[in-house]
Amino acid sequence: RYDAVAPAFHWNKKHWSDVYYELLDTDLVTALITESYRLIVSKLPKAVRVKYE
């Protein structure tokens, strides 16, 4: 667990996190953004997903 990542107090804590990017290494921030993007794209309909993969 990172001190810069905490459950979001204003959203569903299972699915949302508050991330204080300025406290994290740039490579970790990039990895978090990439993983989030991939998760969102994977939920799109196949016809739409092709444009973003």
A tleap script that builds the chain and sets N, CA, C and O, in Angstrom:
source leaprc.protein.ff14SB
mol = sequence {
  NARG TYR ASP ALA VAL ALA PRO ALA PHE HIE
  TRP ASN LYS LYS HIE TRP SER ASP VAL TYR
  TYR GLU LEU LEU ASP THR ASP LEU VAL THR
  ALA LEU ILE THR GLU SER TYR ARG LEU ILE
  VAL SER LYS LEU PRO LYS ALA VAL ARG VAL
  LYS TYR CGLU
}
set mol.1.N position { 0.847 -1.179 0.000 }
set mol.1.CA position { 0.000 0.000 0.000 }
set mol.1.C position { 0.890 1.239 0.000 }
set mol.1.O position { 1.938 1.276 0.645 }
set mol.2.N position { 0.455 2.227 -0.723 }
set mol.2.CA position { 1.198 3.479 -0.811 }
set mol.2.C position { 0.471 4.549 -0.004 }
set mol.2.O position { -0.758 4.606 -0.008 }
set mol.3.N position { 1.227 5.392 0.686 }
set mol.3.CA position { 0.610 6.486 1.437 }
set mol.3.C position { -0.081 7.485 0.525 }
set mol.3.O position { -0.981 8.206 0.955 }
set mol.4.N position { 0.337 7.529 -0.732 }
set mol.4.CA position { -0.220 8.487 -1.689 }
set mol.4.C position { -1.474 7.966 -2.394 }
set mol.4.O position { -2.037 8.649 -3.248 }
set mol.5.N position { -1.913 6.749 -2.033 }
set mol.5.CA position { -3.118 6.167 -2.630 }
set mol.5.C position { -4.055 5.768 -1.493 }
set mol.5.O position { -3.681 5.003 -0.604 }
set mol.6.N position { -5.279 6.299 -1.534 }
set mol.6.CA position { -6.250 6.018 -0.476 }
set mol.6.C position { -7.626 5.828 -1.089 }
set mol.6.O position { -7.895 6.342 -2.175 }
set mol.7.N position { -8.503 5.096 -0.410 }
set mol.7.CA position { -9.877 4.965 -0.914 }
set mol.7.C position { -10.513 6.353 -1.050 }
set mol.7.O position { -10.363 7.199 -0.169 }
set mol.8.N position { -11.204 6.572 -2.129 }
set mol.8.CA position { -11.848 7.870 -2.365 }
set mol.8.C position { -13.022 8.022 -1.400 }
set mol.8.O position { -13.906 7.166 -1.356 }
set mol.9.N position { -13.032 9.083 -0.648 }
set mol.9.CA position { -14.072 9.262 0.359 }
set mol.9.C position { -15.425 9.596 -0.254 }
set mol.9.O position { -16.458 9.411 0.390 }
set mol.10.N position { -15.431 10.082 -1.479 }
set mol.10.CA position { -16.669 10.556 -2.091 }
set mol.10.C position { -17.210 9.608 -3.169 }
set mol.10.O position { -18.219 9.918 -3.804 }
set mol.11.N position { -16.560 8.465 -3.384 }
set mol.11.CA position { -16.994 7.497 -4.387 }
set mol.11.C position { -17.014 6.105 -3.764 }
set mol.11.O position { -16.716 5.941 -2.581 }
set mol.12.N position { -17.360 5.125 -4.555 }
set mol.12.CA position { -17.335 3.734 -4.111 }
set mol.12.C position { -15.886 3.352 -3.816 }
set mol.12.O position { -15.051 3.336 -4.721 }
set mol.13.N position { -15.590 3.051 -2.580 }
set mol.13.CA position { -14.207 2.808 -2.164 }
set mol.13.C position { -13.606 1.537 -2.758 }
set mol.13.O position { -12.385 1.379 -2.763 }
set mol.14.N position { -14.431 0.642 -3.252 }
set mol.14.CA position { -13.922 -0.571 -3.878 }
set mol.14.C position { -13.349 -0.287 -5.262 }
set mol.14.O position { -12.403 -0.947 -5.691 }
set mol.15.N position { -13.917 0.689 -5.958 }
set mol.15.CA position { -13.557 0.930 -7.353 }
set mol.15.C position { -12.813 2.242 -7.598 }
set mol.15.O position { -12.262 2.436 -8.681 }
set mol.16.N position { -12.783 3.128 -6.635 }
set mol.16.CA position { -12.193 4.444 -6.839 }
set mol.16.C position { -11.143 4.728 -5.766 }
set mol.16.O position { -11.292 4.338 -4.608 }
set mol.17.N position { -10.091 5.410 -6.177 }
set mol.17.CA position { -9.031 5.788 -5.237 }
set mol.17.C position { -8.651 7.244 -5.440 }
set mol.17.O position { -8.707 7.769 -6.552 }
set mol.18.N position { -8.265 7.884 -4.348 }
set mol.18.CA position { -7.632 9.197 -4.426 }
set mol.18.C position { -6.140 8.927 -4.580 }
set mol.18.O position { -5.541 8.220 -3.769 }
set mol.19.N position { -5.546 9.493 -5.622 }
set mol.19.CA position { -4.123 9.285 -5.876 }
set mol.19.C position { -3.443 10.648 -5.879 }
set mol.19.O position { -3.818 11.539 -6.642 }
set mol.20.N position { -2.453 10.798 -5.032 }
set mol.20.CA position { -1.689 12.040 -4.943 }
set mol.20.C position { -0.418 11.856 -5.760 }
set mol.20.O position { 0.631 11.471 -5.243 }
set mol.21.N position { -0.545 12.143 -7.047 }
set mol.21.CA position { 0.512 11.845 -8.017 }
set mol.21.C position { 1.849 12.491 -7.692 }
set mol.21.O position { 2.903 11.913 -7.957 }
set mol.22.N position { 1.807 13.673 -7.126 }
set mol.22.CA position { 3.064 14.370 -6.845 }
set mol.22.C position { 3.912 13.643 -5.801 }
set mol.22.O position { 5.100 13.932 -5.659 }
set mol.23.N position { 3.311 12.704 -5.072 }
set mol.23.CA position { 4.041 11.945 -4.055 }
set mol.23.C position { 4.572 10.612 -4.577 }
set mol.23.O position { 5.269 9.897 -3.857 }
set mol.24.N position { 4.249 10.280 -5.813 }
set mol.24.CA position { 4.623 8.980 -6.384 }
set mol.24.C position { 5.682 9.123 -7.468 }
set mol.24.O position { 5.836 10.183 -8.074 }
set mol.25.N position { 6.401 8.044 -7.696 }
set mol.25.CA position { 7.381 7.980 -8.765 }
set mol.25.C position { 6.665 8.084 -10.116 }
set mol.25.O position { 5.574 7.539 -10.286 }
set mol.26.N position { 7.270 8.774 -11.058 }
set mol.26.CA position { 6.670 8.984 -12.379 }
set mol.26.C position { 6.345 7.664 -13.080 }
set mol.26.O position { 5.304 7.555 -13.728 }
set mol.27.N position { 7.213 6.669 -12.962 }
set mol.27.CA position { 6.952 5.372 -13.601 }
set mol.27.C position { 5.712 4.699 -13.022 }
set mol.27.O position { 4.944 4.081 -13.758 }
set mol.28.N position { 5.514 4.812 -11.726 }
set mol.28.CA position { 4.327 4.230 -11.093 }
set mol.28.C position { 3.072 4.956 -11.553 }
set mol.28.O position { 2.058 4.317 -11.835 }
set mol.29.N position { 3.122 6.269 -11.632 }
set mol.29.CA position { 1.977 7.048 -12.104 }
set mol.29.C position { 1.624 6.635 -13.532 }
set mol.29.O position { 0.451 6.438 -13.847 }
set mol.30.N position { 2.609 6.505 -14.378 }
set mol.30.CA position { 2.385 6.081 -15.761 }
set mol.30.C position { 1.751 4.691 -15.799 }
set mol.30.O position { 0.830 4.453 -16.580 }
set mol.31.N position { 2.231 3.784 -14.972 }
set mol.31.CA position { 1.670 2.429 -14.921 }
set mol.31.C position { 0.219 2.447 -14.441 }
set mol.31.O position { -0.617 1.722 -14.982 }
set mol.32.N position { -0.088 3.256 -13.444 }
set mol.32.CA position { -1.463 3.360 -12.942 }
set mol.32.C position { -2.411 3.900 -14.016 }
set mol.32.O position { -3.521 3.394 -14.183 }
set mol.33.N position { -1.974 4.911 -14.729 }
set mol.33.CA position { -2.803 5.497 -15.790 }
set mol.33.C position { -2.998 4.494 -16.920 }
set mol.33.O position { -4.108 4.352 -17.434 }
set mol.34.N position { -1.944 3.801 -17.311 }
set mol.34.CA position { -2.030 2.802 -18.376 }
set mol.34.C position { -2.991 1.682 -17.993 }
set mol.34.O position { -3.821 1.274 -18.806 }
set mol.35.N position { -2.887 1.189 -16.777 }
set mol.35.CA position { -3.775 0.116 -16.317 }
set mol.35.C position { -5.226 0.588 -16.270 }
set mol.35.O position { -6.127 -0.158 -16.655 }
set mol.36.N position { -5.461 1.793 -15.814 }
set mol.36.CA position { -6.818 2.344 -15.774 }
set mol.36.C position { -7.397 2.451 -17.182 }
set mol.36.O position { -8.555 2.103 -17.414 }
set mol.37.N position { -6.596 2.927 -18.103 }
set mol.37.CA position { -7.030 3.048 -19.490 }
set mol.37.C position { -7.412 1.678 -20.057 }
set mol.37.O position { -8.466 1.523 -20.675 }
set mol.38.N position { -6.553 0.701 -19.842 }
set mol.38.CA position { -6.825 -0.660 -20.351 }
set mol.38.C position { -8.097 -1.246 -19.747 }
set mol.38.O position { -8.862 -1.910 -20.446 }
set mol.39.N position { -8.328 -1.011 -18.470 }
set mol.39.CA position { -9.540 -1.520 -17.827 }
set mol.39.C position { -10.792 -0.894 -18.436 }
set mol.39.O position { -11.777 -1.588 -18.686 }
set mol.40.N position { -10.755 0.396 -18.670 }
set mol.40.CA position { -11.907 1.086 -19.256 }
set mol.40.C position { -12.148 0.609 -20.679 }
set mol.40.O position { -13.282 0.301 -21.047 }
set mol.41.N position { -11.097 0.546 -21.480 }
set mol.41.CA position { -11.238 0.119 -22.877 }
set mol.41.C position { -11.767 -1.308 -22.953 }
set mol.41.O position { -12.554 -1.623 -23.846 }
set mol.42.N position { -11.354 -2.164 -22.046 }
set mol.42.CA position { -11.806 -3.560 -22.075 }
set mol.42.C position { -13.306 -3.700 -21.838 }
set mol.42.O position { -13.889 -4.726 -22.187 }
set mol.43.N position { -13.933 -2.697 -21.257 }
set mol.43.CA position { -15.377 -2.735 -20.972 }
set mol.43.C position { -16.224 -2.176 -22.114 }
set mol.43.O position { -17.449 -2.297 -22.094 }
set mol.44.N position { -15.584 -1.571 -23.098 }
set mol.44.CA position { -16.320 -0.986 -24.222 }
set mol.44.C position { -16.849 -2.083 -25.154 }
set mol.44.O position { -16.296 -3.182 -25.197 }
set mol.45.N position { -17.919 -1.782 -25.899 }
set mol.45.CA position { -18.367 -2.741 -26.917 }
set mol.45.C position { -17.235 -2.991 -27.923 }
set mol.45.O position { -16.428 -2.103 -28.197 }
set mol.46.N position { -17.188 -4.195 -28.458 }
set mol.46.CA position { -16.089 -4.594 -29.335 }
set mol.46.C position { -15.883 -3.629 -30.503 }
set mol.46.O position { -14.744 -3.297 -30.832 }
set mol.47.N position { -16.953 -3.181 -31.125 }
set mol.47.CA position { -16.844 -2.279 -32.276 }
set mol.47.C position { -16.178 -0.956 -31.893 }
set mol.47.O position { -15.439 -0.377 -32.689 }
set mol.48.N position { -16.434 -0.490 -30.699 }
set mol.48.CA position { -15.843 0.772 -30.233 }
set mol.48.C position { -14.423 0.530 -29.710 }
set mol.48.O position { -13.526 1.347 -29.917 }
set mol.49.N position { -14.238 -0.595 -29.038 }
set mol.49.CA position { -12.943 -0.926 -28.431 }
set mol.49.C position { -11.819 -0.952 -29.455 }
set mol.49.O position { -10.699 -0.552 -29.139 }
set mol.50.N position { -12.083 -1.407 -30.663 }
set mol.50.CA position { -11.056 -1.513 -31.705 }
set mol.50.C position { -10.376 -0.176 -31.964 }
set mol.50.O position { -9.182 -0.139 -32.260 }
set mol.51.N position { -11.116 0.918 -31.856 }
set mol.51.CA position { -10.544 2.243 -32.103 }
set mol.51.C position { -9.539 2.644 -31.037 }
set mol.51.O position { -8.671 3.475 -31.301 }
set mol.52.N position { -9.632 2.074 -29.834 }
set mol.52.CA position { -8.816 2.535 -28.724 }
set mol.52.C position { -7.730 1.556 -28.289 }
set mol.52.O position { -6.920 1.876 -27.419 }
set mol.53.N position { -7.707 0.378 -28.881 }
set mol.53.CA position { -6.682 -0.598 -28.504 }
set mol.53.C position { -5.393 -0.369 -29.238 }
set mol.53.O position { -4.428 -1.106 -29.034 }
savepdb mol mol.pdb
quit
